[in-house]
């Protein structure tokens, strides 16, 4: 919370003029039929996305020239709010003239960017982002239909949120593309977790295969690992070679532990690293300087050392004083 | 563009007569009513007058208390949290009964108490969208300390059988609280007829200003204050009272009762005219039997038309209405009433509420009928599902 968050309630006034205009006068709405396809000499593709009980549905119509894979015409129908209609209208327009493979690369962010009035000002508020996500999903679905990929497997496989019909792939993509950091953001972007809330974390009224908290933690860890390959992260620590474990421990000792102990005139050396019971890693340390023989070392300092190592490396670490 | 306000269950225009009544208390009679000097002395008679208007307005007895506070949300929190400190925390009474229809300020206060070990029953509405006295009776146990049921529902206008519920509560020796925010000004609220222990209201729902409300406490019903630190309101609610707001609320209450017959005839007639016109359109469902609703409210579900898209189109025509389940609002769940009356799942996001007031005109309703029909045609043309 801060100055600009306290009043709240803002929604429509945050829409760009382009969003409002396309809500009022969508350019590309309507149905395409087999007759239209014949006239244009292409193949008709119809894709559905969303469910009315969730508040948003989109139907995308394409006529594709099969010789070149080019989308010659695109229209839509929508049951949804203004941003859903505006985003779908823009998306349909962006498909035209592209090959199916190119169109499949259009993301919700491309649609949102195309709807902006000013390059650096979002076209819709965050809680409306899910509407453009649906525009992106329906292209994927149309592509899968055109490419003749089994729709049933795509439909049901790895569904994270049944209410909003959000798949694992969509959740992972949205986290990565938008660099999302909280479950609330994932919900704003995808609507996953906004309805029955069962898929947010275990303990809801329905048991789920996937939970948003777990997916987010995993994808965030992957992103961090990709950005900082030098850092050994918690989950991996126990499986590292002993040499790498020692290097990682030394790095934490240098960065977080030794400076703190030095303030009291003490020091610490790493003696050994050994596998313990139940996958634990025993880190043997030897105190130096004023820590040596200090009554507090055995309990207080060891707790500090152990907690710091656990926080930075792995909760499987157990500290042992030599 | 002339605008039309049909969102009177959210808030109302301040009646010009109410504004006139409160105006002198800003720059002329601005004394603190707790002061001994002339500035305080000159204000107090107006507060006594406002109290008189409020007591008469809801049929309170002189021995009862009406605490002036900031709004019904404050009043509802005071009652529910107060019950925790009074009874639920330390005695055997660990149970509270409310409904799934309540405003979030009641529901979330109850959820908060659940975190502190209180057991709460949330009664689900029946197929009429109502909670009955029988349901309350069956839910009461010897551990029940309080029943909290709203008098009228904000979304649908459905009126709950508070009189029957009050009889059940009296019979079982359980306290009864009612959130009467949507009842005052729309139907007769008379505590001589309907004895409840606690009742809350907000001035801005009956043409008073925002930021002032009332909490009625029956004589003998105990309740600790939520705000401590002053002798105001007999120590039941500390803090300098909003003098212009209180005077305005007194006046607004008086006017609300004066206009009740008009509400029941003219406002009802206009609402019915709007409702009848809507019912002529195919695949429209009005929620709740007409005779069970407040006279100003109609809540419709329009197949194939998403609620927020419809109120967008209405807004483009200068008409203000609201939707229970905007797809960006915090609660995406279908209203429990829609579920209860057995509406299709597909209708969950099609609800739109139109709420009139005594300031609504026939021309406004005629234009609204035209604009809403136009919007429905356009949006159904766009819709995947119509």
Boltz contact constraints between the chains, C-beta under 6 A:
constraints:
  - contact:
      token1: [A, 11]
      token2: [B, 328]
      max_distance: 6.0
  - contact:
      token1: [A, 29]
      token2: [B, 382]
      max_distance: 6.0
  - contact:
      token1: [A, 52]
      token2: [B, 346]
      max_distance: 6.0
  - contact:
      token1: [A, 52]
      token2: [B, 385]
      max_distance: 6.0
  - contact:
      token1: [A, 53]
      token2: [B, 345]
      max_distance: 6.0
  - contact:
      token1: [A, 53]
      token2: [B, 346]
      max_distance: 6.0
  - contact:
      token1: [A, 53]
      token2: [B, 348]
      max_distance: 6.0
  - contact:
      token1: [A, 55]
      token2: [B, 327]
      max_distance: 6.0
  - contact:
      token1: [A, 55]
      token2: [B, 349]
      max_distance: 6.0
  - contact:
      token1: [A, 57]
      token2: [B, 384]
      max_distance: 6.0
  - contact:
      token1: [A, 59]
      token2: [B, 384]
      max_distance: 6.0
  - contact:
      token1: [A, 77]
      token2: [B, 384]
      max_distance: 6.0
  - contact:
      token1: [A, 78]
      token2: [B, 382]
      max_distance: 6.0
  - contact:
      token1: [A, 79]
      token2: [B, 306]
      max_distance: 6.0
  - contact:
      token1: [A, 79]
      token2: [B, 383]
      max_distance: 6.0
  - contact:
      token1: [A, 79]
      token2: [B, 384]
      max_distance: 6.0
  - contact:
      token1: [A, 79]
      token2: [B, 385]
      max_distance: 6.0
  - contact:
      token1: [A, 80]
      token2: [B, 306]
      max_distance: 6.0
  - contact:
      token1: [A, 81]
      token2: [B, 306]
      max_distance: 6.0
  - contact:
      token1: [A, 81]
      token2: [B, 308]
      max_distance: 6.0
  - contact:
      token1: [A, 81]
      token2: [B, 309]
      max_distance: 6.0
  - contact:
      token1: [A, 81]
      token2: [B, 327]
      max_distance: 6.0
  - contact:
      token1: [A, 82]
      token2: [B, 309]
      max_distance: 6.0
  - contact:
      token1: [A, 82]
      token2: [B, 312]
      max_distance: 6.0
  - contact:
      token1: [A, 127]
      token2: [B, 328]
      max_distance: 6.0
  - contact:
      token1: [A, 128]
      token2: [B, 328]
      max_distance: 6.0
  - contact:
      token1: [A, 194]
      token2: [B, 332]
      max_distance: 6.0
  - contact:
      token1: [A, 195]
      token2: [B, 332]
      max_distance: 6.0
